Amino acid sequence: MPAPEKQRTSRSGLSLLKKSARGANVILRRTANVWLEAKARRRLAGQLPTAGSVECALYFADERINAYQVRQWYEPMRRLSESHPVALLVRTPRAALDLIVDCPLPIVLATSMPEQERFLGSHPIQIFFYVNNNKENFLPLRFTEPVHIHLSHGESDKTSMASNQLKAYDYAFVAGAASRDRIQRQLRNFDVGHLLEIGRPQLDVPRNPRPMPDDGRTVVLYAPTWEGDRAAMAYGSIVSHGETIVAELLADPRFRLVYRPHPRVGVQDKRQAVASATIKSAIARANEADPDAHHVVDDAREFGWPMDAADVGIVDISAMAADWLSTRKPMIVTKPSEPSAKVDPDGLAGALWLMPESEAPEVRQIIERLMRAGTPQEQLAQVEYHFGDTAPGACMSRFLRAVEEVLD
């Protein structure tokens, strides 16, 4: 048995090794960040907006994994730029390098508060837009001259959609009466006059069509959300329902599956990432076994074509459920298997039937019944409640009018 003094010496040596390793990792990370920032600034240098040209800033403080939140606002912001020029203000070099690939707006990298101040000093900024509730949003909120508008990145029944953080903004643009009622129901001392209903302008963005074989198969979109960062937000169905749903549909030649997982699947719970990888492998094997099946894993940056191509949508409690409403086609919403997940009885989840995990093996029969009966009236009634007028162009026009109203 080692002497106590030797044990202490051994532990001290291990502690020094750990501290040295941590210090080396910190140095490596800082070096990598400096290199990334220099690379991002070189890439952005050729497209920076000229001084005095920007009136609105779309602010994004997150990393690239959440870049989908910005991408869905590309076209509405491009349209707004025709009358009020918009720049994308990004806080991290990785996000800037990711977004510069396809962003139609000029991108400004501002990693510090002095850089943000210089940006405001160089342009007549009237509006700051925010696509999420990142804690870093607190930094530009200190500026009193611009109007601060929360946009979010989708309409849903998730508990995060009625956050007390909304009180920090001058206005929140919401999709419709459903969102207004949800916020009024759940927040105390909130002035609903700060809410402006704009519909869902993303519904008016032209979608790139993807032809599917016209062979009589029923096309099913399965678009699960991610697992959430806490139990109350655990709406994802990949582990609970997903593998069973996919196995059932792949086994039946009457169906064609389009699988589109949320970009954040597996970030918090690695079981979700493993289950999603298993689903993708199963789809690949099914296509090899039957080349006429043409099942699809859709992980493209832009989303839209499955909304047109699919006959039925299988979604979780998420923005995908609300977006699918606009298609007016049959829909299955999964019931969260996590008991602590907050399900709003007054929202979409309370108006529609939710498929529990135990009924996932019966998904084919459920789809058959839906296709025979057509879209339920209770689902159709939710379209106007969530989005208002969804005639072509109506939501985009409401968004642009709401901006003018704020500026006036």
N, C-alpha and C positions, 0 to 999 in steps of 0.2 A: 504493500500500500504506500503511495507516494506521501512524502512528508508534507505537512500543511504549507510550509514555505514554498516547496516546489509546485504544489497545486496553485498557490496564489500567483507564482511566476508564470505558470502555464496559462492561467486565465488572463493574466495581464498581457501576455504575448498575443493570445487570440483576439483580445479586445483591440490591441494596436493594429493587428492585421485587418480587422473589420473596419476600423476607422480609416485606415489607409485606403482600403477598397472603396469605401463610400466617398472619400475625398477624390480618388481617381475618377470615379463615376461622375461626380459633380463637375470636375474639370472637363471631362469628355463631353458631357451634355452642354456645358457652356460654350465649348469650342464649336460643337455641332450647330448650336443656335446662332453663333456669330457667323458661321459659314452660310447657314440657310438664309439669314437676314441679308447678308451681302448678295447672295444669289437672287433673292426675291427683289431687292432694290434694283439690281441690274436689269432684270426681266421687266420690271414695271416702268423703268425710266423712259421708255419710248412712248408710253401711252398716258402719262400723267396729264390731268386737265390743266388748261392754261389758267393763270391767276384770274380770279373774278368771274369764272364761268359756271360754277356749280351753285345751285340753289337748294338742293336736297341731298342729304347723306343717308344712305342705307348702311346702318352700323352692324358689324358682325365681329364679335369678340371671341368666338369659339374656334376650336381646331377644325381641321378639314373633315373629320368624321361626321360633323354636323353641317357640312356645306350644303346638303340637300335642302336645308331650311332657307338658304339664300336663293338657291337655283330656282325654286318655284316662284320667286318674285322677279325673275329676270324680265319676263315679257311685260308685266304691269309697270315695272320701273322704266323699261325702254319706252313704253307708250307715254308715261309721264314725262320722260326726258324731252319729248317733242315740244313741250311747252315750258317745263321747268327742269333744266338739266340736273341729272342725278349722278352721283359718284358712290361707289362702294368703298366704305371706310373699314379696313380690316386691321385687326390687332396682332395677329400672329403670322410669321413668315410662311409657315406650312400651309395655312389656309389661303394666303395670297397666291402661292405657287400652284395650288390646286385649282383655284377659281379663275386664274388668268387664262386657263386653257379654253374656256368657253364663255366667259362673262362678256356680255355686250356693253357693259358700262366701264368707264375708266375706274381703275382700282388705285386706292391710296393706302399705303401701309403706314400706320401710325401706332407704334408699339409703346409710346409713352404719352403722358398727359401734355408735356410741352409740344410734342408733335401735333396732337389734336388741337391745341391752342393755335399753333401756326396755321393749321388747315383752316380753322374758323376765321383767322385773321386775313387769310388770302382769298376767301370766297364769301359771297353774301348768303350764307346758309340760313334758310328759313325753316327747314324741317329736318329733324332727325327721325328716321324710321328704325324700328327694332323688330327682329323676327323671332325673338325668344326672350326669356327672362334671366339670361346669364348675369351673374353678380357683377361682371365687368361693365354692364350697362350703366352702373351707378356713376362711372367716371364722366361720360358726356352729359349725363343728366344734370351735372352741376352748372352747365351753361344755361343762362336764363334767356338769351336772345331768341334761339330757335324754338319752335313748337316740337314737342316730343310725342311721337305717335307709336303706339304698340300695334304691330300687325299680326303677330304669332305666325305659325307655319302650318295652319290647318284647323278645321273645325272638328271638334270631337267632344265626347262625353268624359274624357279623361279628367281626373281631379285637378290637374295642372291648369285646365282652361278657366278655372275660377280662382285665380290666385290673388292674394292680397297685394302682390307686387304691382298689380294694375293701377293701384293708387298713385304710383310714382310718376305716371305719364300724364300728359295733358289730355290726350285722347287715346282711346283704343278703337281701332277699326275691327268690327266683328261681322260675322257672316250674316246673321239675321236674328229673328225674334227668339229662336231657341237659345242662342248664346246670350242675348240680353237677359232673358228670364233666368238662365242658369247663374249668371253673375249677380243679378239682383237677389236671387234666392239665397245665395251662399255667402256673400260679402256683407259685412256690417258697415254702415256709415259711408257707403260708396255712392257717389253722385252719378246716376245712370245717364245724366246729360252729357257725360264724357264719352259715351258710347255712340259710334256712328256705324250704321248697318250698310255694308257694301256688297253683300253677297259673297261669291267666291270667284274673283276675277280670273283665277287659273282655269275655270271652266270654259272661258272664252279664248284660251290660247290654242292656236292650231296644233293638232296632234299629227305626228308623222305616222301615217298608216303602215301597218305591217300585214301583208296578205297572209291569210291562213287558208289551207286547203278547203275547198267547198265539197266536203265528202259526207256531210250529214252528222258528223260528231258534235256533241254538245261541248262547247268550249267553257271551261271553268277556270276562273281566276282565283287563286288562293294567295292572298296578300296579308300575311300576319304582321303584327307590329312587334317591336322589341320587348324585352322582359321588364323594362322600367328600372328605375334606380332605387325603388323601395317597394314594400309589399302593397301599399295602397295603389301603386301604379303598375302592378303586375298583370297586365292585360294580354300578354303574348301567349299564343296557343301552340307554338311549334312543338314543344315537348309534350304537352297534354293531348292535343288533338291532331297536330300536324302530320306526324308520321303515319298515323292510322288513315287520315283523310287521303293522303297521297297514295298510300299503298292500295286503298280501295279503288281510287280513280284510275291508277295505272294498270290495274288488273282487268279493267273493263274497256273493250275496244269502242264502246259507244262514246267515250269521253276523251277530250284533249285538255291537258292541264297546262296552265300558265302559272308558274310559281314566281312570285316577286316578294322576297323577304325585305323587311325594313333594313336600312343600311346599318343600324346599330345592333342588330341581332348578335347576341353573344358577348357584348361589351361587359356586362355585369355578371352574367351567368354562362359559364363555358358549356354547360349542358345544352344550352340553346344553340351555340355555335356548332357543337357536334351533331345535334339533331338536324340542323339546316344542311350541313355537309352530307349527312346520310340521305336526306331528301334529294339533294342535287345528284348524288351518285345513283340513286334509284331511278331518277329521270333519265340519266345517261344510259343506264342499262336497258330501260324500257325502249328507248329510241333505237338502240342497237338491235334489240330483239324484234322490233317492228318499225322499220324505216318509214312506214306511212303514218306513224303515230304523231310525229311532229310536236311532241311535248316541248315546252319552252321554260328555261330558267331566265327570267328577265331581271338583269342587274344593271341595265343602262342608267346613265345619269338622269336622263329625262324620262318622265313617266307620262303615259297617256294612252298609247295605242291599245293596251289590254282593256281599257274601259270600253272601247268600241268593238274589239274583237270578241270579248267574252260574252257568253249568254247568261252566265250565273256568276255572282261574286261570293266568295267565302272570305270574310274579314273578321277582325277582332274589334273590340271597342277602341276606335282610333279614328284619325282623320280619313282613313280609307273608307270606313263605313259611311261617313257623311258624303264623301265624294262619290261613292257608288250610288247613293240616293239619286243623284242628278241623272243617272242613266235610265232610271225608272224600270230597271230590269230586276228579276228576282235576286234576292240576297239572303245569305245565311250569316248571322252574327254569332260568334262563339261566346260561350259563357266562361269567364275566367275561372280557372281551377284553384287559384289562390284565394282562400276565404277572406283575407283582409283587403283584397282589391275592391276599391270603392266603385260601386255600380249605382249610377244616379237613377232612381225610380221614376223621376220626372223627365228624364231625357229620352234619347233614342232607344237606349237599352230597356227602358221601361215600357216603350210603346211596341216593341217587336219581340218575337220569340227568340230566346238565346239557346244555342245548341250546347248542351253540357258535354263534358268529356265522354260520358257513358254512351252517348248516341253517335259519336264519331264513326263507329263501324257501320252505321246505317246511312251514311252520307249519300250513297247512290240512290237509295229509295227516297230520301228527303228531296234530292234534286229532281227526281222524276215527278214527285207530287207537285213541286213548285212549278215545273215547266208545264204541267197539265193545267194547273189552276191559274197561272199567270201571277203577276206581281200583286201582293195583297194590298187592299185599299189603305190599311193602316200604314204601310210603308210609303205609298204614294202621297198620303196626307202630310208626311214629314218633309217632303221636298220644299214646299213653300215656307213651312215653319222654320226650316234651317237656312234657306238661301233667298227667300223672296222670289222675285221675278228671275227666272233662269232662261228666258228667251235669248237667242244668240246675240251676244254683245251687251246684254243688259247689265251684267255684273261688272264688266270692265268699265262701262260708262258710269256706274254708281261709284266705283273706286275713284275715278278721275274727278267726278263732281265733288266727292267728299274732300279731296285734297283742296280743291278750289274754295270750298266752304270754309275749311280751316284757315286758309291763307287770307280770305276776306275778313 
